[in-house]
Amino acid sequence: MASISSRDFVVSVVPAGEKSCRLEVTPQKNTDSGADVLPSLDEETGREKSEPELSGVPEKFLVELNGEPIAEFADLGQGFPSWGRGNPDDSGEWLNFDHLVGEGSRVYGLGEKTRYLEKSGAVYEMWNRDTGGFYTHNEDPLYSSIPFYLVKTAEGDSRAAPFLGVYVHQSEKTQFNVKARSDLSRIGVALNSSEVTVYLFAGASPKEVISNYTRLTGKPFFPPRWAIGYHHSEYGKPCNQEEAVELAKTFREKEIPCDALYFDIQHMEGHRDFTWDEGGFSDPEKLLDRLAELGFHAVNIVDPGIKAESGYEVYNSGLDVDAYVKNDKGEDFLGAVWPGFCVFPDFLRENVRDWWATQNEKILDQGVDGIWNDMNEPAIFFGRQQIEDLVRELDDKLAGGDHLNLKERQRLVNISEANTRSMVHRTDGGQEIGHAKFHNLYALYEAMATWKAFKRENPNKRPFILTRAGFSGIQKYAAKWTGDNSSTWEHMELSIYMSLNLGLSGVPFVGSDVGGFDGDVEPELLARWNQLGSVIPFFRNHSGLDTTSQEPWAFGERYEKIIRKYINLRYRLLPFLYTEFFRAHRTGVPIARPLFLEFPGDEESYSVSDQFMVGDSMLVAPVVERGAKRRTVYLPPDENGRETSWLDWWSNENLSNGYHRVEAPLDLMPIFVREGKGVPVADPTRHAGEYPNKLKIKANTGAGRDVDVKVPVYDDDGESDEFTKGNYFYGVLHIHAGRDKPELEVKHDGYEPFWDEVEVI
């Protein structure tokens, strides 16, 4: 360990794995900030660890690994920074410092953030927050907090590694000033804590950085095969068993593949968790059996707010184990959500997580296949104590006929922002922890408890959990969608940036509400968004209450035909996507990737944000402009900067690297296959549980260059953990283009693949 100190701080650095180190900053007179509530990190042991060094003084110091500088920091200090957004909390200390990155650097990551793909030019906050309807292009913060960013170092900057990942391992509210306001060569970091732990990941490539970051925080979970199919959801529908079955049958009759139907809060009895409305869903087991017969999986919404109602079995059972978060008076905290005033499980404690798992097991036992964790920031419309305190404070003034001043009116408008402040959590050892320290972790711990339910209900079956909120490490337990977006072209394009940055932040199983949640979708937008959704890792059409229907057939035969084509494309791509999910599970490298992740030596790739790679072989260029019939596409050179070709998915023509203006009529989304690569596909099926008997390889053997192609393919039983015991197929298919007939060399272990025949296209 290396350390430096001053009158105010001690800065130390220790190795944390290959090309990684842990930086710790503590005050000389350290004040106990409470128990550590962050879950343990999955630091891999036995790997070669680089010995880090520090030089300088705490106010400005350089971190080195193996004698090479990787990062420089400056202006370490206490207090809320001048660039800070809003006001510091009423209590607690603030620590801040600057990461010196150079004006020419580029910054990515930070999880679920709006604005653009590259994050320079704004201040971002880590504080899980319900937007209360829908969010705007610049709105921040949103539902999840992932305090990790990736820096491409400015050319000629000798203070840093070519690529650097920075993970602020703190759960408190944190702000990042990314090259904004006064200094374009710094990333300012400020957090509501007296100390900080920061992990640094140096790398020669961005993939290396992400792989090491996810080695620390956890590799992404590997979902069941059905979870990567098409999912359909609508707030308010289906509202009864008959409507659910009719919806499922319509998909089958119209030959539109689908794997999952979602049940939003309308399926509950008075919005009470783990219940079914007896009027509409009198026999849920029968319903779920019928959906299973049709090849559908059911995913039920579960909110953390439990209605505080005597006689409600879930509420009473929680009282029996003292499961709920307290307020600062030692009483169960009460906050209003959909069912009315609710209590909230204290997921920090293991016995509460066990209790929560038991509640989830009840609906899994009925036949529910997936759990959708919503409102888990936690979102609270208003806290009972907060309302009572505010009314008491303003009552005399209002009664006397005085008008409220601006500050007082803002307090009424923004009361939901402060309504969790009186929450108090307890550790397993009984220590009290203020909510400010645990807030950003609430959804992560809920996902841990929900995961436990799946593993207890069926230990050999892979869970599927979808979450709205999260923190670093959520990728181990849940898929993530980007919350309540809008049915606008701007939000469709924004969903690309958000999904790509979540992937760069270690969360690969991501997607947006296809078609948009808020507002009425127009038919052209629905068609284009389904095209995008067909290649995004999480593909779910979801819409809000009292909005235009977004079923694939909602706007007539013309649009239904286009949407069917792209949902079918999703199912044609299942062998490819399933392989990429497995590779993401092993490496942490995302499935949907910005161009620079595959072509880090190509400067042009860093400025392209409305295209992306799927895996390392497929380039997708969605149409995100209303009325557009063509678009500009950038096709990068190979990783060494040499000329290369790209195979047009639809026409089978080869295009050279560079910029091209390509045709993109309404029924066509431009897709290309990289030279020397191939995409495994199959004929579409009604759902992921059906398997065709032929595997097809869409291969790009070059434009007259006879390039050999290697195509990885993974397969297993689609649902169990048997793959962890070696019961899977993973092979590389070799296509030798220079021969009269392509030859396939297949190597695999432990499992026979689903196909009987392989065809090369």
LOLUMKE-217996 format. One record per residue (C-alpha): residue in one letter; z, y, x. Coordinates in steps of 0.1 Angstrom, whole numbers. Example, Ala and Ser with C-alpha at 12.3 -4.5 7.8 and 13.67 -1.06 7.14 Angstrom:
<nodes>
("a", (78, -45, 123))
("s", (71, -11, 137))
</nodes>
This chain:
<nodes>
("m", (0, 0, 0))
("a", (-8, 35, 12))
("s", (10, 66, -1))
("i", (13, 103, 3))
("s", (40, 126, -11))
("s", (49, 162, -17))
("r", (79, 180, -32))
("d", (66, 172, -67))
("f", (46, 139, -65))
("v", (42, 106, -49))
("v", (6, 92, -48))
("s", (1, 56, -39))
("v", (-28, 32, -39))
("v", (-29, -6, -38))
("p", (-58, -32, -39))
("a", (-67, -45, -74))
("g", (-96, -69, -66))
("e", (-129, -68, -50))
("k", (-141, -32, -45))
("s", (-112, -21, -68))
("c", (-79, -3, -63))
("r", (-50, 10, -84))
("l", (-39, 46, -80))
("e", (-5, 56, -91))
("v", (9, 91, -95))
("t", (46, 96, -102))
("p", (68, 126, -100))
("q", (94, 127, -72))
("k", (122, 127, -98))
("n", (106, 102, -122))
("t", (118, 104, -157))
("d", (118, 72, -177))
("s", (89, 75, -202))
("g", (99, 44, -221))
("a", (89, 8, -220))
("d", (54, -2, -209))
("v", (36, -10, -241))
("l", (1, -16, -227))
("p", (-8, -53, -228))
("s", (-9, -71, -195))
("l", (-42, -68, -176))
("d", (-63, -98, -167))
("e", (-63, -91, -130))
("e", (-81, -120, -113))
("t", (-61, -136, -84))
("g", (-75, -153, -53))
("r", (-104, -128, -48))
("e", (-109, -109, -17))
("k", (-92, -76, -20))
("s", (-102, -45, -1))
("e", (-74, -25, 15))
("p", (-75, 10, 2))
("e", (-64, 41, 21))
("l", (-54, 76, 12))
("s", (-59, 108, 32))
("g", (-49, 144, 25))
("v", (-20, 156, 4))
("p", (-12, 150, -33))
("e", (-28, 183, -43))
("k", (-61, 171, -28))
("f", (-67, 136, -15))
("l", (-95, 111, -7))
("v", (-94, 74, -16))
("e", (-111, 50, 8))
("l", (-120, 13, 7))
("n", (-128, -6, 39))
("g", (-131, 27, 56))
("e", (-157, 41, 31))
("p", (-148, 70, 8))
("i", (-151, 62, -29))
("a", (-135, 91, -47))
("e", (-118, 125, -41))
("f", (-92, 141, -63))
("a", (-78, 177, -64))
("d", (-55, 201, -82))
("l", (-29, 175, -92))
("g", (-3, 193, -113))
("q", (20, 194, -143))
("g", (15, 211, -176))
("f", (-13, 214, -202))
("p", (-45, 225, -184))
("s", (-63, 258, -190))
("w", (-94, 239, -202))
("g", (-74, 217, -226))
("r", (-86, 215, -262))
("g", (-61, 225, -289))
("n", (-24, 227, -281))
("p", (-1, 203, -263))
("d", (22, 182, -285))
("d", (55, 196, -295))
("s", (73, 172, -271))
("g", (65, 154, -239))
("e", (51, 164, -205))
("w", (15, 168, -194))
("l", (0, 157, -161))
("n", (-35, 168, -150))
("f", (-58, 164, -120))
("d", (-95, 168, -112))
("h", (-120, 142, -100))
("l", (-145, 158, -77))
("v", (-180, 145, -86))
("g", (-206, 171, -76))
("e", (-230, 190, -99))
("g", (-258, 164, -96))
("s", (-237, 135, -107))
("r", (-241, 118, -141))
("v", (-213, 105, -163))
("y", (-214, 78, -189))
("g", (-190, 56, -209))
("l", (-158, 70, -225))
("g", (-163, 45, -254))
("e", (-169, 58, -289))
("k", (-180, 94, -284))
("t", (-206, 115, -302))
("r", (-230, 140, -285))
("y", (-255, 125, -260))
("l", (-258, 94, -239))
("e", (-249, 113, -207))
("k", (-215, 129, -213))
("s", (-215, 161, -192))
("g", (-208, 194, -208))
("a", (-179, 187, -231))
("v", (-142, 180, -234))
("y", (-133, 146, -250))
("e", (-100, 134, -263))
("m", (-85, 99, -266))
("w", (-66, 98, -298))
("n", (-76, 72, -325))
("r", (-85, 92, -356))
("d", (-99, 86, -391))
("t", (-125, 113, -397))
("g", (-117, 113, -434))
("g", (-152, 106, -448))
("f", (-179, 109, -421))
("y", (-183, 125, -387))
("t", (-206, 151, -373))
("h", (-228, 150, -341))
("n", (-201, 168, -320))
("e", (-170, 156, -337))
("d", (-142, 143, -315))
("p", (-120, 123, -313))
("l", (-131, 93, -334))
("y", (-116, 59, -342))
("s", (-113, 43, -308))
("s", (-99, 54, -274))
("i", (-114, 38, -242))
("p", (-104, 60, -213))
("f", (-130, 46, -189))
("y", (-160, 64, -175))
("l", (-189, 55, -151))
("v", (-202, 80, -126))
("k", (-235, 79, -108))
("t", (-228, 98, -77))
("a", (-249, 129, -68))
("e", (-274, 122, -41))
("g", (-260, 131, -7))
("d", (-224, 131, -19))
("s", (-206, 114, 10))
("r", (-172, 114, -8))
("a", (-180, 87, -33))
("a", (-194, 53, -38))
("p", (-230, 52, -53))
("f", (-214, 42, -86))
("l", (-178, 45, -96))
("g", (-158, 34, -126))
("v", (-126, 52, -135))
("y", (-101, 37, -159))
("v", (-70, 57, -169))
("h", (-46, 30, -178))
("q", (-24, 51, -201))
("s", (-20, 48, -239))
("e", (-9, 84, -245))
("k", (-32, 112, -257))
("t", (-56, 120, -229))
("q", (-84, 146, -225))
("f", (-114, 145, -202))
("n", (-132, 177, -192))
("v", (-166, 162, -182))
("k", (-182, 189, -160))
("a", (-177, 215, -187))
("r", (-166, 251, -189))
("s", (-156, 266, -156))
("d", (-167, 239, -130))
("l", (-197, 217, -133))
("s", (-187, 196, -103))
("r", (-154, 182, -116))
("i", (-141, 158, -142))
("g", (-107, 171, -154))
("v", (-82, 146, -166))
("a", (-50, 155, -185))
("l", (-26, 132, -203))
("n", (6, 136, -223))
("s", (27, 117, -197))
("s", (47, 125, -166))
("e", (30, 97, -146))
("v", (-4, 80, -145))
("t", (-20, 48, -134))
("v", (-57, 49, -126))
("y", (-80, 20, -116))
("l", (-111, 28, -94))
("f", (-141, 4, -93))
("a", (-166, 11, -66))
("g", (-200, -5, -68))
("a", (-235, -6, -54))
("s", (-248, -9, -90))
("p", (-235, 0, -125))
("k", (-235, -37, -134))
("e", (-211, -44, -106))
("v", (-187, -17, -118))
("i", (-187, -29, -154))
("s", (-182, -65, -144))
("n", (-151, -56, -123))
("y", (-137, -33, -150))
("t", (-140, -61, -176))
("r", (-125, -85, -151))
("l", (-94, -63, -153))
("t", (-93, -55, -190))
("g", (-108, -88, -203))
("k", (-142, -103, -208))
("p", (-157, -100, -243))
("f", (-150, -127, -268))
("f", (-179, -152, -275))
("p", (-186, -151, -313))
("p", (-197, -179, -336))
("r", (-235, -180, -339))
("w", (-234, -168, -376))
("a", (-217, -136, -365))
("i", (-248, -123, -347))
("g", (-270, -128, -378))
("y", (-276, -102, -405))
("h", (-245, -90, -425))
("h", (-246, -72, -458))
("s", (-218, -50, -472))
("e", (-213, -23, -497))
("y", (-182, -4, -507))
("g", (-177, -11, -544))
("k", (-199, -42, -546))
("p", (-197, -71, -553))
("c", (-170, -63, -578))
("n", (-167, -98, -593))
("q", (-176, -134, -585))
("e", (-208, -135, -605))
("e", (-221, -104, -588))
("a", (-213, -119, -554))
("v", (-232, -152, -561))
("e", (-261, -133, -576))
("l", (-264, -112, -545))
("a", (-264, -142, -523))
("k", (-290, -160, -545))
("t", (-312, -130, -544))
("f", (-313, -130, -506))
("r", (-323, -167, -507))
("e", (-349, -162, -535))
("k", (-365, -133, -517))
("e", (-365, -153, -484))
("i", (-346, -126, -466))
("p", (-322, -142, -440))
("c", (-285, -133, -442))
("d", (-253, -149, -429))
("a", (-224, -128, -442))
("l", (-213, -110, -473))
("y", (-184, -85, -470))
("f", (-157, -79, -496))
("d", (-144, -43, -493))
("i", (-112, -30, -510))
("q", (-127, -34, -545))
("h", (-120, -72, -543))
("m", (-82, -67, -541))
("e", (-56, -64, -568))
("g", (-47, -27, -567))
("h", (-59, -25, -531))
("r", (-31, -48, -520))
("d", (-39, -68, -489))
("f", (-44, -105, -490))
("t", (-49, -105, -528))
("w", (-79, -109, -551))
("d", (-84, -89, -583))
("e", (-78, -115, -610))
("g", (-102, -97, -634))
("g", (-132, -100, -611))
("f", (-122, -128, -588))
("s", (-102, -153, -608))
("d", (-111, -183, -586))
("p", (-117, -171, -550))
("e", (-118, -207, -536))
("k", (-146, -216, -560))
("l", (-165, -184, -551))
("l", (-161, -190, -513))
("d", (-172, -227, -517))
("r", (-203, -216, -536))
("l", (-212, -190, -510))
("a", (-208, -216, -483))
("e", (-232, -239, -502))
("l", (-257, -211, -501))
("g", (-252, -207, -463))
("f", (-231, -175, -465))
("h", (-199, -166, -447))
("a", (-173, -143, -463))
("v", (-157, -114, -444))
("n", (-127, -97, -461))
("i", (-113, -63, -454))
("v", (-77, -61, -444))
("d", (-60, -27, -439))
("p", (-26, -24, -421))
("g", (-10, -4, -449))
("i", (12, -27, -471))
("k", (20, -13, -506))
("a", (57, -6, -507))
("e", (63, -24, -540))
("s", (92, -47, -548))
("g", (78, -80, -561))
("y", (47, -78, -540))
("e", (50, -110, -519))
("v", (35, -96, -487))
("y", (58, -66, -488))
("n", (89, -86, -495))
("s", (82, -111, -468))
("g", (78, -82, -443))
("l", (112, -69, -454))
("d", (127, -104, -446))
("v", (117, -101, -409))
("d", (122, -63, -407))
("a", (85, -60, -399))
("y", (78, -23, -406))
("v", (75, 8, -384))
("k", (106, 31, -389))
("n", (108, 69, -391))
("d", (130, 90, -370))
("k", (158, 85, -395))
("g", (158, 48, -391))
("e", (141, 41, -425))
("d", (109, 23, -431))
("f", (81, 49, -426))
("l", (62, 56, -458))
("g", (26, 69, -457))
("a", (0, 71, -485))
("v", (-32, 51, -482))
("w", (-54, 33, -508))
("p", (-26, 14, -527))
("g", (-3, 45, -527))
("f", (28, 47, -505))
("c", (27, 20, -479))
("v", (47, 6, -450))
("f", (30, -4, -417))
("p", (36, -35, -396))
("d", (51, -28, -362))
("f", (26, -48, -342))
("l", (44, -40, -309))
("r", (68, -69, -316))
("e", (58, -105, -312))
("n", (76, -117, -343))
("v", (58, -91, -364))
("r", (25, -103, -350))
("d", (35, -138, -359))
("w", (43, -127, -394))
("w", (10, -108, -397))
("a", (-9, -139, -385))
("t", (8, -159, -413))
("q", (-5, -134, -439))
("n", (-40, -136, -426))
("e", (-39, -174, -425))
("k", (-35, -174, -463))
("i", (-70, -160, -469))
("l", (-85, -180, -440))
("d", (-71, -211, -457))
("q", (-89, -201, -489))
("g", (-122, -202, -471))
("v", (-127, -166, -458))
("d", (-146, -168, -425))
("g", (-141, -133, -409))
("i", (-115, -105, -411))
("w", (-125, -68, -411))
("n", (-97, -46, -398))
("d", (-102, -11, -413))
("m", (-80, 20, -415))
("n", (-63, 8, -383))
("e", (-61, 40, -362))
("p", (-37, 39, -382))
("a", (-52, 61, -409))
("i", (-27, 77, -433))
("f", (-37, 102, -459))
("f", (-2, 118, -457))
("g", (33, 108, -447))
("r", (60, 111, -474))
("q", (84, 127, -450))
("q", (58, 152, -438))
("i", (49, 163, -473))
("e", (86, 167, -483))
("d", (94, 187, -452))
("l", (64, 210, -456))
("v", (70, 215, -493))
("r", (106, 224, -485))
("e", (95, 249, -459))
("l", (69, 266, -480))
("d", (85, 264, -514))
("d", (105, 296, -513))
("k", (76, 316, -500))
("l", (52, 303, -527))
("a", (79, 307, -554))
("g", (83, 343, -545))
("g", (46, 349, -549))
("d", (38, 354, -512))
("h", (5, 343, -499))
("l", (3, 317, -471))
("n", (-9, 330, -438))
("l", (-38, 314, -419))
("k", (-15, 292, -398))
("e", (4, 279, -428))
("r", (-29, 272, -447))
("q", (-42, 253, -416))
("r", (-10, 232, -416))
("l", (-17, 221, -452))
("v", (-54, 213, -444))
("n", (-45, 194, -412))
("i", (-14, 176, -424))
("s", (-30, 142, -418))
("e", (-33, 150, -381))
("a", (5, 151, -377))
("n", (16, 126, -403))
("t", (24, 98, -378))
("r", (47, 119, -356))
("s", (79, 106, -371))
("m", (69, 69, -366))
("v", (92, 50, -343))
("h", (83, 15, -329))
("r", (106, -10, -313))
("t", (99, -34, -284))
("d", (109, -71, -285))
("g", (140, -60, -266))
("g", (150, -35, -292))
("q", (140, -3, -273))
("e", (126, 25, -295))
("i", (92, 39, -286))
("g", (77, 70, -301))
("h", (44, 66, -319))
("a", (26, 89, -295))
("k", (28, 62, -268))
("f", (17, 34, -291))
("h", (-8, 51, -315))
("n", (-39, 43, -295))
("l", (-28, 7, -291))
("y", (-21, 0, -327))
("a", (-54, -15, -336))
("l", (-56, -35, -304))
("y", (-22, -52, -312))
("e", (-33, -58, -348))
("a", (-64, -75, -335))
("m", (-42, -97, -312))
("a", (-22, -107, -343))
("t", (-53, -114, -363))
("w", (-68, -135, -335))
("k", (-36, -156, -336))
("a", (-42, -163, -373))
("f", (-76, -178, -365))
("k", (-64, -199, -336))
("r", (-35, -213, -356))
("e", (-56, -220, -387))
("n", (-83, -238, -367))
("p", (-76, -239, -330))
("n", (-111, -251, -320))
("k", (-130, -226, -341))
("r", (-143, -192, -327))
("p", (-129, -162, -346))
("f", (-148, -133, -360))
("i", (-129, -100, -363))
("l", (-145, -66, -369))
("t", (-124, -35, -361))
("r", (-128, 2, -367))
("a", (-103, 13, -341))
("g", (-94, 0, -306))
("f", (-84, 6, -270))
("s", (-96, -8, -237))
("g", (-94, -46, -240))
("i", (-104, -47, -277))
("q", (-135, -66, -265))
("k", (-114, -97, -260))
("y", (-107, -100, -297))
("a", (-131, -81, -319))
("a", (-165, -67, -326))
("k", (-167, -29, -332))
("w", (-187, -8, -355))
("t", (-190, 30, -352))
("g", (-172, 39, -384))
("d", (-182, 62, -413))
("n", (-216, 76, -403))
("s", (-241, 94, -424))
("s", (-275, 84, -439))
("t", (-294, 109, -417))
("w", (-320, 106, -390))
("e", (-297, 124, -366))
("h", (-270, 97, -372))
("m", (-295, 69, -366))
("e", (-303, 83, -332))
("l", (-267, 91, -325))
("s", (-258, 54, -331))
("i", (-280, 45, -301))
("y", (-259, 67, -278))
("m", (-226, 55, -292))
("s", (-235, 18, -291))
("l", (-248, 21, -255))
("n", (-218, 39, -242))
("l", (-194, 15, -259))
("g", (-213, -13, -241))
("l", (-209, 6, -208))
("s", (-172, 8, -216))
("g", (-168, -30, -218))
("v", (-174, -34, -256))
("p", (-208, -52, -261))
("f", (-205, -65, -297))
("v", (-212, -31, -313))
("g", (-234, -15, -340))
("s", (-234, 12, -367))
("d", (-236, 10, -405))
("v", (-273, 4, -409))
("g", (-288, 28, -434))
("g", (-257, 51, -430))
("f", (-224, 50, -449))
("d", (-221, 85, -464))
("g", (-249, 100, -486))
("d", (-280, 87, -501))
("v", (-305, 69, -478))
("e", (-342, 75, -481))
("p", (-365, 45, -480))
("e", (-383, 54, -447))
("l", (-349, 59, -429))
("l", (-336, 25, -443))
("a", (-367, 8, -430))
("r", (-365, 24, -395))
("w", (-328, 18, -393))
("n", (-332, -19, -401))
("q", (-358, -21, -373))
("l", (-332, -7, -349))
("g", (-304, -29, -363))
("s", (-325, -60, -357))
("v", (-320, -57, -319))
("i", (-285, -41, -318))
("p", (-257, -66, -311))
("f", (-239, -61, -345))
("f", (-263, -59, -374))
("r", (-246, -49, -407))
("n", (-260, -29, -436))
("h", (-231, -10, -451))
("s", (-229, 19, -475))
("g", (-204, 41, -493))
("l", (-191, 42, -528))
("d", (-215, 59, -554))
("t", (-244, 61, -529))
("t", (-280, 49, -533))
("s", (-283, 11, -531))
("q", (-293, -1, -496))
("e", (-302, -37, -503))
("p", (-334, -47, -484))
("w", (-353, -47, -518))
("a", (-338, -14, -531))
("f", (-370, 7, -527))
("g", (-397, -17, -539))
("e", (-421, -42, -523))
("r", (-435, -19, -496))
("y", (-402, -13, -479))
("e", (-388, -47, -487))
("k", (-417, -63, -468))
("i", (-409, -42, -437))
("i", (-372, -48, -438))
("r", (-378, -85, -443))
("k", (-400, -85, -413))
("y", (-373, -71, -390))
("i", (-345, -92, -404))
("n", (-368, -122, -398))
("l", (-373, -108, -363))
("r", (-335, -109, -358))
("y", (-335, -146, -366))
("r", (-365, -152, -344))
("l", (-345, -137, -316))
("l", (-314, -157, -322))
("p", (-320, -180, -291))
("f", (-324, -149, -270))
("l", (-295, -130, -284))
("y", (-272, -160, -284))
("t", (-279, -164, -247))
("e", (-272, -127, -240))
("f", (-239, -129, -259))
("f", (-229, -158, -237))
("r", (-239, -140, -206))
("a", (-219, -109, -217))
("h", (-189, -131, -223))
("r", (-191, -144, -188))
("t", (-200, -112, -170))
("g", (-189, -82, -192))
("v", (-224, -67, -188))
("p", (-235, -54, -222))
("i", (-263, -68, -243))
("a", (-278, -35, -253))
("r", (-283, -15, -221))
("p", (-295, 20, -212))
("l", (-326, 18, -189))
("f", (-307, 28, -158))
("l", (-284, -3, -160))
("e", (-315, -24, -152))
("f", (-333, 2, -131))
("p", (-306, 21, -112))
("g", (-330, 31, -85))
("d", (-353, 49, -109))
("e", (-342, 84, -115))
("e", (-364, 88, -146))
("s", (-344, 60, -163))
("y", (-313, 82, -164))
("s", (-329, 108, -186))
("v", (-342, 84, -213))
("s", (-317, 80, -241))
("d", (-337, 69, -272))
("q", (-349, 36, -257))
("f", (-328, 7, -243))
("m", (-330, -27, -229))
("v", (-318, -58, -247))
("g", (-307, -81, -219))
("d", (-328, -77, -188))
("s", (-361, -86, -203))
("m", (-368, -67, -235))
("l", (-373, -29, -239))
("v", (-370, -14, -273))
("a", (-382, 21, -284))
("p", (-369, 28, -320))
("v", (-386, 54, -341))
("v", (-359, 80, -349))
("e", (-381, 109, -363))
("r", (-388, 113, -399))
("g", (-425, 108, -407))
("a", (-434, 98, -371))
("k", (-463, 74, -367))
("r", (-464, 72, -329))
("r", (-440, 79, -301))
("t", (-437, 84, -264))
("v", (-424, 54, -245))
("y", (-412, 53, -208))
("l", (-418, 20, -190))
("p", (-399, 19, -157))
("p", (-413, 4, -125))
("d", (-397, -27, -111))
("e", (-362, -26, -95))
("n", (-378, -18, -61))
("g", (-400, 10, -75))
("r", (-432, -10, -74))
("e", (-459, -10, -100))
("t", (-451, -34, -128))
("s", (-465, -43, -163))
("w", (-449, -45, -197))
("l", (-462, -68, -224))
("d", (-466, -52, -259))
("w", (-447, -75, -283))
("w", (-471, -71, -311))
("s", (-505, -67, -295))
("n", (-500, -89, -264))
("e", (-516, -61, -243))
("n", (-501, -52, -209))
("l", (-492, -16, -201))
("s", (-485, -3, -167))
("n", (-452, 15, -159))
("g", (-449, 52, -167))
("y", (-451, 73, -198))
("h", (-473, 61, -227))
("r", (-481, 75, -262))
("v", (-480, 44, -284))
("e", (-488, 38, -321))
("a", (-457, 32, -343))
("p", (-467, 31, -380))
("l", (-439, 25, -404))
("d", (-440, -12, -401))
("l", (-439, -13, -363))
("m", (-411, -6, -338))
("p", (-424, -7, -302))
("i", (-411, -36, -282))
("f", (-421, -47, -247))
("v", (-413, -76, -224))
("r", (-408, -69, -187))
("e", (-430, -85, -161))
("g", (-416, -117, -147))
("k", (-393, -121, -177))
("g", (-395, -140, -209))
("v", (-378, -139, -243))
("p", (-368, -172, -260))
("v", (-376, -171, -297))
("a", (-379, -195, -327))
("d", (-392, -195, -362))
("p", (-369, -176, -386))
("t", (-344, -195, -407))
("r", (-325, -186, -439))
("h", (-292, -183, -419))
("a", (-279, -191, -384))
("g", (-266, -225, -394))
("e", (-302, -237, -397))
("y", (-321, -247, -365))
("p", (-358, -250, -361))
("n", (-371, -278, -339))
("k", (-393, -257, -316))
("l", (-384, -232, -290))
("k", (-410, -206, -281))
("i", (-411, -184, -249))
("k", (-427, -150, -251))
("a", (-435, -145, -214))
("n", (-450, -117, -193))
("t", (-467, -133, -164))
("g", (-482, -100, -152))
("a", (-515, -82, -157))
("g", (-537, -104, -135))
("r", (-510, -110, -109))
("d", (-499, -145, -120))
("v", (-462, -138, -118))
("d", (-438, -167, -122))
("v", (-413, -163, -151))
("k", (-378, -176, -153))
("v", (-361, -176, -187))
("p", (-324, -184, -192))
("v", (-315, -202, -224))
("y", (-281, -211, -238))
("d", (-272, -233, -267))
("d", (-241, -250, -281))
("d", (-227, -261, -315))
("g", (-225, -225, -327))
("e", (-189, -224, -338))
("s", (-164, -243, -317))
("d", (-146, -238, -284))
("e", (-162, -269, -270))
("f", (-183, -247, -247))
("t", (-151, -241, -227))
("k", (-150, -278, -219))
("g", (-186, -279, -207))
("n", (-202, -290, -239))
("y", (-231, -266, -239))
("f", (-266, -262, -227))
("y", (-275, -235, -201))
("g", (-308, -238, -184))
("v", (-335, -218, -168))
("l", (-371, -224, -179))
("h", (-396, -219, -151))
("i", (-431, -208, -162))
("h", (-456, -211, -133))
("a", (-484, -188, -144))
("g", (-508, -196, -116))
("r", (-514, -232, -127))
("d", (-539, -244, -154))
("k", (-510, -253, -177))
("p", (-476, -237, -175))
("e", (-449, -261, -164))
("l", (-413, -260, -176))
("e", (-384, -270, -155))
("v", (-352, -274, -174))
("k", (-318, -281, -160))
("h", (-288, -284, -182))
("d", (-254, -300, -184))
("g", (-231, -312, -212))
("y", (-251, -306, -244))
("e", (-285, -314, -258))
("p", (-303, -283, -270))
("f", (-315, -278, -306))
("w", (-353, -279, -299))
("d", (-376, -309, -295))
("e", (-405, -289, -282))
("v", (-411, -258, -261))
("e", (-442, -236, -265))
("v", (-451, -208, -242))
("i", (-467, -177, -256))
</nodes>
